[in-house]
């Protein structure tokens, strides 16, 4: 998977891109990519989203 802090707007193969936690689409060439990160039992968790709409529709499991 691509480093979530990298610039996802450049040359990312859909097979290597993170997928949206809401719609399941690979996140490539998306300037509105969002990431939610939290710590759970000492481990870092994260969810990627295509945009703010998918982020707002997410069923937050935290």
C-alpha positions as CSV (number, residue, x, y, z in Angstrom):
1,X,0.0,0.0,0.0
2,X,1.1,3.6,-0.6
3,X,2.4,5.6,2.3
4,X,-0.7,7.6,3.3
5,X,1.4,10.7,3.7
6,X,2.7,10.5,0.2
7,X,1.3,12.6,-2.7
8,X,-1.4,10.4,-4.0
9,X,-2.0,12.6,-7.0
10,X,1.0,11.3,-8.9
11,X,1.5,7.9,-10.7
12,X,-0.3,5.7,-8.2
13,X,-1.3,2.3,-9.6
14,X,-4.9,1.5,-8.4
15,X,-3.7,-1.9,-7.2
16,X,-1.3,-0.2,-4.8
17,X,-3.6,2.7,-3.7
18,X,-5.6,2.6,-0.5
19,X,-9.3,2.0,-0.8
20,X,-12.1,4.2,0.5
21,X,-13.5,2.8,3.8
22,X,-17.0,3.8,2.7
23,X,-17.4,3.1,-1.1
24,X,-14.4,0.7,-1.6
25,X,-13.0,2.5,-4.6
26,X,-9.2,2.8,-4.9
27,X,-8.1,6.3,-4.1
28,X,-6.1,7.5,-7.0
29,X,-5.7,11.1,-8.4
30,X,-8.0,12.4,-5.6
31,X,-7.0,15.8,-4.3
32,X,-9.8,15.5,-1.7
33,X,-8.4,12.3,-0.2
34,X,-9.0,12.2,3.6
35,X,-7.6,10.0,6.3
36,X,-8.8,9.4,9.9
37,X,-6.2,8.0,12.3
38,X,-6.5,6.8,15.9
39,X,-4.8,4.6,18.5
40,X,-6.6,1.5,19.7
41,X,-5.0,-0.7,22.3
42,X,-1.6,0.7,21.5
43,X,-1.9,0.2,17.7
44,X,-2.4,2.8,15.1
45,X,-5.6,2.4,13.0
46,X,-6.5,4.4,10.0
47,X,-9.3,4.7,7.4
48,X,-9.0,6.3,4.0
49,X,-11.8,8.2,2.2
50,X,-12.3,9.5,-1.4
51,X,-13.6,12.8,-0.2
52,X,-15.5,14.6,2.6
53,X,-18.8,13.0,1.5
54,X,-17.5,9.5,2.0
55,X,-15.9,10.6,5.3
56,X,-19.3,11.9,6.5
57,X,-21.1,8.7,5.4
58,X,-18.6,6.4,7.3
59,X,-20.0,4.2,10.0
60,X,-17.3,5.1,12.6
61,X,-16.3,1.9,14.3
62,X,-14.2,3.7,17.0
